[in-house]
C-alpha cells in the first residue's frame, strides 16, 4: 500500500533572500522520473518537510508553464519554517503534492485580469501572473496592485521591476504609511484604498485577491464598490490548509473540507462559508 504521507525528496537548487525573514527556494526532485513527469495547476499547494521538525503548507509559486523545478516562498515564523530557513543550497527537504483545486485559467482567456495582493500573499498570485505573461496573447489587460507594510517587506523585488518595465502590465505598488524609504516612487497607502484609486473596470474582467484576512475583507468591499460581482472575484484560502488530504479535519468550515475542495473560491462561495465577510 502506498503511504500517502510519504514525501518526495527534493534538493534546494537556489535560494533568494526576499526580505530578512522571507526566502524563495527553487527545488528539484531527486528522482529523475518525478522531475520529468511532475505537473500542477496554478493555485495548487503542497506540504514541504523539514526532516526532524515537521512540514508546513505553502503554495507552489512558480507557473505551470515552466517545467523541471518547483519554487516556494515562505516566512520564518515557527519551528518548521525556522528549520526550513536554516537549510542551504544543496540540502534535501521533503515535498508532497500538489493538492487542492486551481484557478480556472481557461475561463480567464480574453478577459482583463486584476491581481490584488498584500505582503507575503503575492506568491499564490505570482504563479497565475507568470502563467498569463508566458501566454500573454490569451489574456486582456493585466493590472497588479501589490502592497506591503514597508519597502523592505515587498517580495520578488526583481520581478516587480520587470513587471513595472513591461508595457503590457499595469503595476501599482504601495506601502503602508510610514513604510516608505527615500527614493520610493510607488504609492503610500493601504491596498484596498489604493485599489479604489486605481479603479479597474469590471467590464470583461476577473479579479484575484490574496492577502491577510483584513486586507481581503476590505479589498473585496472595494471591488464591490467598483462594480465587480462576487462571481467575478477569486481568492485562495491557503491558510486553512493543514494535512492536504482532508484527513485531519482541521481544514473544515462547516461541512466543507478546504484541503479537498479548495483553496480557490469565488467571493460568492467564500461568503457562503463566512456570512460576515
Backbone as a ProteinNet text record, in pm:
[ID]
protein_1_A
[PRIMARY]
XXXXXXXXXXXXXXXXXXXXXXXXXXXXXXXXXXXXXXXXXXXXXXXXXXXXXXXXXXXXXXXXXXXXXXXXXXXXXXXXXXXXXXXXXXXXXXXXXXXXXXXXXXXXXXXXXXXXXXXXXXXXXXXXXXXXXXXXXXXXXXXXXXXXXXXXXXXXXXXXXXXXXXXXXXXXXXXXXXXXXXXXXXXXXXXXXXXXXXXXXXXXXXXXXXXXXXXXXXXXXXXXXXXXXXXXXXXXXXXXXXXXXXXXXXXXXXXXXXXXXXXXXXXXXXXXXXXXX
[TERTIARY]
84.2	0	88.2	52.4	128.1	102.9	208.1	196.3	164.8	42.8	0.1	70.3	134	203.3	352.9	402.1	544.9	586.3	675.5	714.8	818.6	822.8	930.5	1050.8	1169	1289.9	1321.5	1349.4	1386.1	1513.4	1589	1713.1	1694.6	1746.2	1741.4	1846.2	1798.2	1887	1928.3	1839.8	1871.3	1790.2	1842	1774.8	1779.4	1664.9	1658.5	1610.9	1689.3	1650.6	1558.8	1427.5	1331.9	1329.3	1325.7	1327.7	1410.5	1434.4	1512.1	1452.8	1321.8	1261.6	1182.6	1197.2	1125.7	1226.9	1212.7	1301.9	1220.6	1278.7	1224.1	1323.1	1273.2	1356.3	1316.7	1416.4	1393	1432.7	1339.5	1357.6	1352.3	1432.7	1427.6	1413.2	1330.9	1313.8	1443.5	1476.2	1595.1	1570.5	1444.4	1408.8	1387.2	1462.6	1458	1321.7	1254.1	1121.7	1021.1	1029.4	940.4	970	1097.1	1136.9	1077.5	1071.2	1020.5	868.3	804.5	660	576.2	636.1	557.8	486.9	359.7	282.8	184.4	135.3	39.4	-36.8	-133.9	-213	-198	-209.5	-192.7	-297.6	-250.3	-338.8	-326.5	-264	-247.9	-136.1	-135.9	-41.8	24.9	119.1	192.8	237.3	287.9	346.7	496	572.3	717.7	774.4	863.9	913.3	1052.2	1066.8	1198.4	1218.4	1303.1	1314.3	1356.6	1277.9	1301.5	1223.1	1161.4	1085.9	938.2	906.4	767.2	751.3	628.6	600.7	505.6	515.2	430.3	369.8	255.9	181.6	212.3	256	273.3	223.9	194.2	157.4	279.4	253.5	358.7	362.1	474.5	477.3	520.4	582.6	619.8	502.2	503.3	391.7	403.3	290.7	293.2	358.8	370.5	430.9	581.7	641.1	786.1	815.2	878.4	893.6	1030.7	1037.6	1165.9	1202.6	1122.3	1153.1	1025.3	1037.4	928.8	986.6	907.9	950	846.9	895.7	807	867.3	781.9	824.8	758.3	835.8	780	849.7	781.2	835.5	874.9	986	1029.5	939.5	853.5	762.2	756.9	806	795.8	901.7	879.1	980	1006.4	900.3	919.6	979.2	918.3	970	1108.5	1135.4	1269.3	1373.2	1336.5	1428.1	1447.2	1338.1	1349.3	1439.1	1424.3	1501.1	1649.8	1684.9	1825.5	1895.2	1816.4	1875.6	1950.9	2036.7	2119.6	2110.5	2165.3	2169.5	2239.5	2177	2231	2170.2	2099	2036.3	1909.6	1868.8	1749.6	1634.1	1516	1393	1284.8	1166.3	1057.9	949.4	880.3	771.4	661.5	538.8	426.5	314.1	262.8	163	168.1	96	14.8	-122.1	-179.8	-312	-402.9	-531.9	-630.3	-673.4	-766.7	-814.6	-729.1	-774.2	-689	-774.2	-706.1	-775.9	-818.7	-941.6	-992.6	-935.5	-810.4	-738.8	-806.1	-861.2	-925	-1039.8	-1111	-1223.8	-1177.7	-1048.2	-993.7	-947.7	-942.6	-892.8	-977.1	-907.9	-975.3	-1024.5	-1002.8	-1052.3	-939.7	-978.5	-884.2	-868.8	-745.6	-718.2	-663.7	-718.2	-672.2	-624.3	-497.5	-439.1	-420.4	-469.3	-460.4	-396	-279.6	-205.8	-139.9	-119.4	-52.2	57.8	178.2	288.6	327.9	334.7	377.2	269.6	154.5	46.2	57.2	166.4	185.4	218.2	290.7	326.2	209.8	92.3	-16.7	-67.1	-46.3	-86.7	27.3	150	265.4	256.5	214.2	202.6	105.9	-3.8	-101.6	-47.9	14.3	67.6	166.4	259.8	360.1	299.6	198.9	133.8	68.7	7.1	-54	51.5	163.3	267.4	336.6	346.4	407.1	316.2	186.3	89.7	13	88	30.4	-83.1	-75.9	-175.9	-315.2	-324.7	-452.9	-534.1	-472.9	-539.1	-544.5	-637.2	-651.5	-554.3	-600.4	-515.9	-481.8	-362.8	-318.8	-280.5	-348.7	-320.2	-282.3	-173.1	-128.2	-124	-202.3	-198.2	-137.2	-17.6	55.8	111.5	93.9	144.9	200.1	276.1	332.3	345.1	381.4	393	504.2	612.1	724.5	789.6	877.3	950.9	1031.1	1087.5	1168	1085.7	954.9	868.8	814.2	842.4	798.4	878.4	809.5	879.1	889.8	978.4	1000.3	1037.6	1128.4	1161.7	1213.5	1294	1345.7	1233.6	1138	1025.2	933.8	917.4	837.6	898.7	1030.8	1097.9	1069.1	1075.1	1049	905.2	808.3	668.7	645.4	712.6	694.7	745.6	845.8	904.3	826.6	740.9	668.2	553	539.2	428.9	293.4	294.5	168.3	124.3	184.1	144	128.3	18.3	-2.6	22.4	140.4	177.6	160.4	84.2	65.3	120.3	227.7	289.2	258.8	240.8	213.7	273.9	303.2	344.6	258.5	243.8	164.7	228.4	148.5	205.4	317.3	431.1	546.9	641	600.4	684	768.3	757.8	833.4	980.3	1063.2	1204.8	1241.8	1356.3	1399.6	1410	1353.1	1356.1	1238.3	1150.2	1032.9	942.8	910.1	830.9	688.9	657.4	524.3	425.9	310.3	205.9	234.8	168.2	169.2	24.4	-11.8	-149.6	-179.6	-291	-329.4	-385.2	-365.5	-400.3	-545.6	-645.3	-783.1	-807.1	-744.7	-760.2	-696.1	-575.4	-504.9	-579.1	-638.8	-718.4	-834.7	-904	-1015.8	-967.4	-848.4	-792.6	-755.6	-703.6	-668	-792.1	-902.4	-1034.8	-1037.2	-993.4	-1004.1	-1150.2	-1176	-1313.8	-1355.1	-1479.3	-1528.2	-1570.6	-1570	-1616.7	-1521.7	-1576.7	-1499.7	-1374.5	-1390.3	-1274.3	-1294.2	-1180.9	-1177.1	-1072.8	-1103	-1008.3	-967.5	-839.8	-785.6	-722.9	-764.5	-724.7	-661.3	-547.1	-483.6	-406.9	-422.7	-354.9	-400.7	-361.3	-411.3	-563.4	-631.2	-778.4	-838.5	-780.8	-838.8	-821.4	-709.5	-688.8	-786.3	-805.7	-900.9	-1040.2	-1080.6	-1215.4	-1240	-1147.6	-1169.5	-1142	-1056.9	-1036.4	-1160.4	-1224.8	-1349.2	-1456.7	-1460.8	-1556.2	-1525.7	-1395.6	-1356.1	-1395.4	-1372.1	-1409	-1560.1	-1634.9	-1779.7	-1824.9	-1760	-1793.2	-1757.4	-1655.8	-1615	-1703.8	-1796.1	-1890.1	-1862.6	-1763.3	-1735.6	-1839.4	-1890.5	-1982.3	-1901.8	-1965.6	-1897.1	-1846.8	-1911.9	-1870.2	-1748.5	-1715	-1600.3	-1470.9	-1480.7	-1365.8	-1329.6	-1200.9	-1149.6	-1049.4	-1044.2	-942.2	-899.1	-795.9	-746.3	-739.4	-790	-790.6	-678.4	-562.5	-447.4	-413.2	-437.5	-402.4	-488.5	-594.4	-677.5	-626.6	-527.8	-476.6	-395.9	-410.8	-335.9	-263.2	-332.7	-265	-264.6	-346.9	-352.7	-450.8	-496.8	-579.3	-719.7	-748.1	-877.1	-893.1	-781.3	-786.3	-787.8	-713.7	-701.1	-820.8	-897.8	-1019.7	-1000.7	-878.6	-856.3	-881.6	-912.1	-939.8	-1089.1	-1173.4	-1315.2	-1379.5	-1469.4	-1554.5	-1696.7	-1768.4	-1897.9	-1880.7	-1945.7	-1932.5	-1833.1	-1754.6	-1658.3	-1517.3	-1445.2	-1304.9	-1219.7	-1156.1	-1087.8	-968.9	-902.8	-791.8	-838	-962.5	-1013.1	-1086.7	-1157.3	-1242.4	-1183.1	-1088	-1027.3	-884.2	-802.4	-825.8	-884.5	-908.6	-953	-1104.8	-1157.7	-1302.6	-1335.9	-1458.3	-1508.6	-1554	-1568.3	-1618.7	-1756.8	-1838.4	-1972.5	-1963	-1869.6	-1853.1	-1798.9	-1705.8	-1649.4	-1755.7	-1841	-1944.9	-2045.8	-2063.2	-2149.4	-2087.6	-1951	-1882.7	-1870.7	-1847.7	-1828.8	-1928.3	-2049.8	-2155.5	-2119.9	-2030	-1996.8	-1880.4	-1833.2	-1718.3	-1749.8
-119.4	0	125	223	346.8	432.4	487.1	577.6	717.6	764.7	893.4	1011	986	1093.8	1096.2	1003.3	994.4	1102.1	1192.4	1298.6	1252.7	1322.4	1304.8	1386.2	1337.4	1410.7	1513.1	1635.6	1742.2	1809.2	1861.2	1931.1	2080.5	2161.4	2306.7	2347.1	2397	2433.9	2580.3	2664	2806.9	2869.1	2977.8	3049.4	3197.9	3264.7	3410.6	3465.5	3555.8	3622.7	3738.6	3718.7	3819.9	3937.5	3905.7	4003.7	3940.3	4011.6	3949.9	3820.1	3799	3676.1	3596.6	3629.5	3558	3506.8	3377.7	3315.5	3249.4	3245.5	3166	3055.9	2931.1	2815.6	2764.8	2735.2	2659.9	2516.3	2423.3	2283.2	2194.9	2089.3	1990.1	1852.1	1767.9	1631.1	1553	1474.8	1390.9	1271.6	1229	1121.2	1178.5	1130.8	1187.7	1170.6	1058.6	1037	1138.3	1165.8	1266.8	1404.1	1433.5	1563.6	1583.8	1476	1485.3	1481.9	1411.9	1389.8	1484.1	1551.9	1632.9	1747.6	1765.6	1877.3	1923.7	2045	2100.8	2211.4	2269.7	2380	2502.8	2620.9	2745.3	2755.8	2770.6	2779	2660.4	2552.8	2436.2	2458.7	2375.8	2393.2	2260.6	2263.9	2143.1	2154.1	2043.3	2041.4	2018.2	2099.7	2099.8	2055.8	1956.8	1894.1	1940.8	1972.7	1990	1867.6	1776.5	1648	1668	1604.5	1617	1728.4	1815.3	1927.6	1923.3	1868.1	1861.8	1916.3	1951.3	2003.3	2121.1	2209.3	2327.9	2338.6	2405.5	2420.7	2554.7	2551.3	2672.3	2643.2	2749.4	2731.5	2693	2647.2	2632.1	2765.5	2837.1	2977.3	3000.5	2900.5	2919.7	2879.6	2921.2	2888.4	2748	2684.1	2551.2	2552.5	2669.9	2681.3	2660.8	2659.3	2643.5	2511.1	2421.9	2283.6	2258.1	2146.1	2097.2	2139.1	2224.7	2268.5	2315.9	2337.3	2391.7	2510.6	2615.5	2726.4	2749.4	2781.6	2814.4	2928.4	3013.9	3130	3123.4	3141.8	3128.5	3223.9	3249.9	3336.7	3252.6	3285.7	3219.9	3270	3180.6	3220.9	3122	2999.5	2899.8	2792.5	2681.1	2574.9	2514.9	2478.7	2414.8	2512.8	2631.4	2727.2	2777.4	2781.4	2818.9	2716.1	2588.3	2482.1	2484.3	2504.9	2515.6	2633.1	2744.1	2863.4	2847.9	2750.1	2726.4	2637.3	2582.9	2498.3	2583.6	2518.9	2587.7	2519.2	2583.3	2523.7	2388.3	2287.3	2152	2063.4	2124	2043.8	1976	1871.1	1793.6	1829.7	1838.1	1854.2	1768.8	1767	1684.5	1767.3	1704.2	1770.1	1668.5	1702.9	1619.3	1709.4	1669	1747.3	1714.6	1784.9	1901.8	1860.7	1949.9	1928.7	2046.1	2020.6	2126.4	2152.6	2246.5	2285.9	2400.4	2468.1	2567	2676.7	2783.1	2891	2843.3	2872.1	2824.9	2908.9	2883.3	2969.1	2975.6	2864.8	2865.3	2966	2980	3073.8	3219.1	3241	3376.9	3424.7	3333.8	3371.7	3485.3	3587	3700.2	3805.2	3783	3876.9	3962	4077.5	4162.7	4109	4104.1	4044.3	4148.9	4148.4	4238.5	4152.5	4166.5	4092.2	4187.2	4147.2	4231.2	4148.6	4192.4	4111.9	4200.3	4140.7	4211.7	4127.4	4182.2	4120.2	3983.6	3886.3	3750.4	3676.1	3740.3	3675.9	3695.1	3752.7	3760.4	3624.6	3533.5	3405.3	3327.7	3314.3	3239.2	3302.7	3433.9	3500.5	3507.1	3499.8	3502.1	3389	3270	3156.9	3187.9	3260	3295.6	3407.6	3507.6	3620.2	3571.9	3484.8	3438.5	3346.2	3266.8	3184.7	3274.7	3384.9	3479	3546.5	3585.3	3653	3557.9	3430.3	3331.5	3298.1	3329.7	3307.7	3437.8	3544.7	3680.1	3701.6	3637.1	3661.5	3610.8	3528.8	3470.2	3560.5	3667.9	3748.4	3894.8	3967.1	4109.5	4190.2	4303.2	4389.1	4318.3	4343.3	4285.6	4398.7	4405.4	4504.4	4432.1	4474.3	4416.2	4528.5	4514.7	4607.5	4531.3	4572.1	4497	4592.6	4556.1	4640.3	4558.6	4625.9	4564.4	4671.8	4628.6	4725.9	4826.6	4779.6	4867.9	4824.6	4909.6	4874.9	4747.9	4733.7	4616.2	4488.4	4498.1	4380.1	4337.3	4410.7	4370.4	4248.7	4145.8	4027	4034.6	3950.8	3945.5	4082.9	4151.8	4288.6	4294.8	4195.7	4197	4176.3	4091.3	4067.8	4188.9	4256.8	4379.4	4482.3	4492.8	4585.3	4545.1	4414.7	4366.2	4395.7	4365.6	4391.8	4541	4622.6	4767.5	4821	4754	4798.3	4747.5	4646.5	4590	4681.4	4709.8	4794.9	4725.1	4592	4518.1	4480.3	4543	4520.5	4655.4	4674.2	4794.2	4757.5	4791	4757.3	4879.4	4861.4	4966.4	4912.8	4972.9	4929.9	5032	4982.5	5072.1	5015.6	5103.6	5063.1	5138.5	5080.7	5144.9	5278.4	5372.2	5498.9	5475.4	5538	5518.8	5411.9	5335.2	5227	5264.7	5390.1	5432.7	5458.1	5464.2	5493.6	5605.3	5673.3	5774.7	5715.7	5784.8	5736.7	5649.9	5617.9	5535.7	5607.6	5543.7	5604.4	5549.5	5454.5	5397.5	5477.5	5419.2	5481.8	5465.1	5546.6	5531.2	5521.1	5406.1	5383.8	5235.6	5202.1	5062	5008.7	4879.8	4819.3	4845.9	4825.6	4849	4993.7	5089.5	5230.1	5257	5204.7	5223.8	5152.2	5038	4965.6	5051.4	5115.7	5202	5320.6	5374.1	5485.6	5440.4	5318	5265	5242.1	5208.6	5197.7	5111.1	4985.2	4898.2	4873.9	4864.2	4843.9	4697.7	4672.8	4535.4	4476.2	4555.6	4507.9	4400.9	4284.6	4172.8	4145.3	4148.1	4139	4032.7	3987.2	3896.8	3951	3948.2	3992.9	3874.9	3869.8	3766.4	3836	3797.6	3866.7	3769	3809.2	3726.4	3817.4	3791.6	3873.9	3839	3918.2	3897.9	3910.2	3842.2	3844.3	3984.3	4077.6	4212.6	4281.7	4256.4	4315.4	4257.3	4124.5	4059.8	4117.9	4130.8	4179.6	4316.2	4409.6	4545.1	4555.5	4468.4	4467	4415.6	4314.7	4265.2	4372.9	4449	4559.7	4664.1	4693.5	4792.7	4746.8	4619.7	4567.4	4572.9	4544	4554.3	4696	4794.2	4934.5	4974.7	4908.3	4937.6	4867.3	4782.8	4718	4572.6	4513.3	4371	4288	4186.7	4094.4	3992	3924.3	3822.8	3707.5	3682.7	3574.7	3612.5	3741.3	3787.5	3787.7	3761.7	3777.2	3642.1	3609.3	3483.5	3512.8	3423.4	3431.1	3289.4	3278.2	3147.1	3139.1	3031.2	3010.5	2915.6	2939.3	2851.8	2841.8	2950.4	2947.3	2850.1	2797.1	2695.9	2553.7	2538.8	2406.4	2347.7	2217.6	2151.2	2028.2	1911.6	1788.2	1771.7	1849.6	1841.2	1739.2	1650.3	1538.8	1538	1630.9	1632	1523	1466.5	1356.4	1404.7	1512.4	1554.7	1637	1690.5	1762.8	1907.5	1955.2	2093.4	2197.6	2153.2	2248.1	2268.7	2204.2	2209.1	2339.9	2389.9	2503.8	2454.5	2427.3	2363.4	2223.4	2196	2064	2065	2172.3	2185	2156.5	2070.7	2043.2	2113.6	2222.8	2309.2	2238.9	2147	2072	1991.2	1948.2	1864.6	1945.1	2050.7	2124.7	2258.3	2310.7	2440.5	2422.3	2526.7	2651	2765.8	2746.9	2856.7	2863.2	2981.7	3001.6	3139.3	3153.7	3287	3352.9	3484.8	3556	3505.5	3472.8	3421.3	3293.6	3205	3080.1	3105.4	3200	3230.3	3289.4	3373.6	3434.5	3332.3	3222.8	3114.5	3045.9	3043.9	2984.4	3081.2	3208.5	3311.4	3424.8	3411.3	3510.5	3651.8	3667.2	3801	3864.5	3799.5	3852.3	3990.4
0	0	0	-82.7	-90	33.2	88.7	203	152.3	174.7	119.7	187	300.5	371.3	342.7	261.5	234.7	133.7	172	79.3	-21.9	-133.3	-229.7	-183.1	-212.9	-176.7	-285	-241.5	-333.9	-284.3	-377.5	-345.5	-367.5	-276.1	-292.4	-395.8	-508.1	-618.6	-611.8	-557.6	-549.9	-436.9	-379.8	-271	-301.4	-285.3	-296.8	-162.9	-106	18	-19.7	-5	-46.4	51.7	180	288.6	400.7	511.3	619.8	674	659.7	711.7	608.3	480	373.3	271.3	236.7	139.7	28.6	-90.6	-200.9	-233	-235	-270.6	-408	-489.6	-612.7	-583.6	-605.5	-568.7	-693	-692.9	-799.9	-736.7	-798.6	-749.9	-767	-666	-676.7	-768.2	-778.4	-869.2	-1009.1	-1105.2	-1239	-1304.5	-1280.8	-1339.9	-1285.4	-1155.2	-1096.9	-1155	-1175.3	-1228.7	-1368.2	-1444.9	-1581.7	-1589.8	-1496	-1507.5	-1422.2	-1324.9	-1231.2	-1302.8	-1269.3	-1322.1	-1215.6	-1231.2	-1136.7	-1207.4	-1137.7	-1193.6	-1103.4	-1162.3	-1086.8	-976.7	-854	-738.1	-645	-692.3	-605.8	-504.1	-401.2	-291.8	-260.9	-167.8	-130.5	14.2	66.8	200.5	187.1	258.4	249.8	384	381	503.1	540.8	669.8	730.7	819.1	775.9	844.8	990.3	1078.6	1221.6	1286.5	1203.4	1258.3	1219.3	1101.3	1057.6	916.9	881.6	748.3	756.9	658.2	651	511.8	506.5	382	316.5	190.9	111.6	-30.4	-102	-242	-324.8	-446.6	-546.8	-620.5	-609	-650.1	-794.1	-857.8	-998.3	-1088.2	-1213.9	-1301.9	-1360.1	-1390.6	-1453.4	-1591.2	-1650.9	-1783.5	-1780.6	-1662.3	-1650.5	-1580.9	-1652.5	-1608.9	-1545.4	-1474.7	-1426.3	-1286.5	-1226.5	-1090.5	-1021.1	-890.3	-808.9	-733.4	-719.6	-634.2	-525.2	-407.4	-296.9	-218.3	-165	-88.2	48.8	154.4	288.9	385.5	496.4	601.4	722.5	783.6	906.9	1021	1071.6	1178.8	1294	1276.5	1382.6	1367.9	1435.6	1440	1302.2	1229.2	1099.4	999	987.3	889.8	929.7	1061.2	1105.3	1064.2	1074.5	1032.5	881.8	807.3	661.8	623	693.5	660.2	690.1	773	805.2	702.2	606.1	503.2	400.7	325.8	227.6	92	-10.3	-143.6	-136.3	-198.9	-197	-91	5.9	111.8	60.9	132.6	98	189.7	133.4	210.7	145.7	204.5	152.7	86.4	-9	-81.5	-106.2	-74.3	-117.2	-168.7	-281.7	-350.1	-499.7	-582.5	-547.4	-492.6	-413.9	-356.8	-392.2	-380.3	-395	-538.1	-549.8	-682.8	-735.3	-838.7	-904	-965.5	-1005.8	-1074.2	-1213.2	-1253.5	-1384.5	-1498.6	-1530.8	-1625.1	-1761.4	-1807.2	-1939.6	-1946.4	-1834.6	-1833.8	-1828.2	-1800.8	-1797.6	-1935.7	-2031.5	-2164.1	-2222.7	-2275.3	-2336.6	-2239.4	-2109.5	-2009	-1951.9	-1898.1	-1827	-1684.7	-1636.2	-1506.1	-1410.2	-1289.4	-1184.4	-1067.8	-1032.3	-921	-803.7	-686.4	-567.3	-456.6	-409.2	-311.5	-207.5	-90.2	18.6	79	89.6	160.2	108	199.2	166.5	89	64.6	-10.1	-160.5	-208.5	-353.2	-416.1	-347.9	-411.6	-472.3	-406.3	-470.2	-599.6	-615.1	-738.3	-838.6	-790.4	-881.1	-982.8	-939	-1030.9	-1144.4	-1113.4	-1216.1	-1304.5	-1242.6	-1318.5	-1424	-1381.9	-1477.8	-1583.5	-1546.8	-1649.1	-1753.2	-1708.3	-1802.8	-1889.7	-1829	-1906.2	-2002.6	-1965.8	-2055.2	-2172.6	-2158.8	-2267.4	-2289.6	-2305.3	-2299	-2397.7	-2513.3	-2617.3	-2579.4	-2477.4	-2438.7	-2346.2	-2296.7	-2194.4	-2234.4	-2172.1	-2198	-2113.3	-2063.8	-1979.8	-1848.8	-1799	-1671.4	-1577.7	-1464.4	-1360.4	-1232.7	-1170.6	-1043.4	-940.3	-833.7	-720.8	-603.7	-564.9	-462.1	-358.1	-231.8	-124.2	-9.2	76	196.4	303.2	423	531.7	505.8	443.8	414.9	284.7	232.2	110.7	132.8	252.4	283.8	279.1	305.3	311.4	175.5	70.2	-63.7	-109.2	-158.1	-208	-360.3	-416.2	-562	-618.9	-552.2	-593.4	-736.8	-778.3	-915.8	-1016.7	-981.3	-1071.7	-1077.5	-964.4	-963.9	-1058.2	-1059	-1151.3	-1296.2	-1321.2	-1457.7	-1499.4	-1411.3	-1444.6	-1465.8	-1385.5	-1395.4	-1528.6	-1584.9	-1711.9	-1833.1	-1812.4	-1925.5	-1966.7	-2095.3	-2140.3	-2134	-2121.2	-2118.5	-1977.4	-1875.5	-1736.5	-1668.7	-1598	-1517.8	-1372.1	-1321.9	-1184.1	-1094.8	-987.4	-886.8	-755	-706.4	-581.1	-471.9	-350.2	-238.6	-110.4	-16.9	117.6	217.6	335.1	439.3	479	526.8	573.3	676	652.6	739.1	689.6	588.3	536.9	417.6	375	257.7	293.6	191.3	205.7	108.9	130.6	34.9	-106.2	-201.2	-339	-377.7	-283.3	-313.5	-412.6	-524	-629.8	-636.6	-549.4	-550.6	-467.3	-444.2	-364.6	-216.1	-135.6	10.1	54.4	106.8	147.9	155.2	215.6	229.7	97.5	74.8	-54.1	-95	-7.5	-52.4	-98.3	-29.2	-67.3	-202.9	-222.8	-349.5	-462.7	-432	-531.2	-579.3	-486.7	-526.4	-609.3	-575.6	-652.9	-794.1	-806.7	-938.7	-1023.5	-957.5	-1020.6	-1145.8	-1138.4	-1255.8	-1292.3	-1420.8	-1466.7	-1451	-1411.3	-1401.3	-1536.1	-1640.9	-1771.6	-1825.9	-1854.8	-1910.1	-1826.4	-1693.8	-1605.7	-1497.3	-1445.7	-1331.3	-1234.7	-1105.7	-1003.6	-916	-881.7	-793.9	-674.2	-554.1	-431.8	-334.9	-276.8	-174.7	-78.6	49.3	148.2	287.8	386.2	522.1	523.4	615.8	616.8	614.8	690.7	694.1	560	492.3	360	259	265.4	174.7	195.3	320.9	350.6	287.7	308.5	258.1	107.9	54.1	-90.8	-161.9	-104.4	-163.7	-160.3	-51.1	-43.9	-150.8	-168.4	-269.3	-409.2	-438.3	-570	-590.4	-484.3	-492.9	-524.5	-461.6	-487.5	-629.9	-686.9	-824.7	-927.7	-880.1	-970.7	-1000.3	-934.6	-954.6	-880	-946.9	-879.7	-800.7	-706.7	-626.3	-713	-825.9	-914.9	-998.4	-1004.9	-1082.4	-1000.5	-872.2	-782.6	-722.4	-729.5	-673.9	-563.2	-466.7	-363	-328.3	-246.1	-205.8	-54.3	0.6	145.7	185.8	130.3	154.4	302.9	379.1	521.5	601.1	538.8	605.2	581.5	493.4	460.5	576	595.9	703.3	649	644.3	602.6	450.8	380.2	235.5	182.6	269.8	224.9	285.3	375	441.3	544.7	589.7	686	831.1	859.4	999.5	1046	952.4	987.4	1027.4	1027.8	1074.2	966.2	844.5	736.2	716	795.9	764.2	810.6	727.5	759.9	737.9	846.5	833	776	663.4	600.5	484.6	473	364.3	415.2	342.6	374	268.3	311	215.2	151.6	224.4	165.3	43.5	45.6	-63	-168.9	-128.4	-220.7	-262.5	-185	-212.6	-258.4	-248.2	-172.6	-253.6	-384.7	-470.4	-471.1	-438.9	-436.2	-491.6	-542.2	-573.8	-443.6	-448.2	-330.2	-291.8	-390.9	-361.5	-278.7	-314	-239	-99.3	-86.7	45	136.2	81.9	163.9	214.2	140.7	190	311.4	313.7	427.5	544.3	510	611.6	586.9	637.8	608.6	651.9	749.6	799.7	726.1	617.7	543	484.9
[MASK]
+++++++++++++++++++++++++++++++++++++++++++++++++++++++++++++++++++++++++++++++++++++++++++++++++++++++++++++++++++++++++++++++++++++++++++++++++++++++++++++++++++++++++++++++++++++++++++++++++++++++++++++++++++++++++++++++++++++++++++++++++++++++++++++++++++++++++++++++++++++

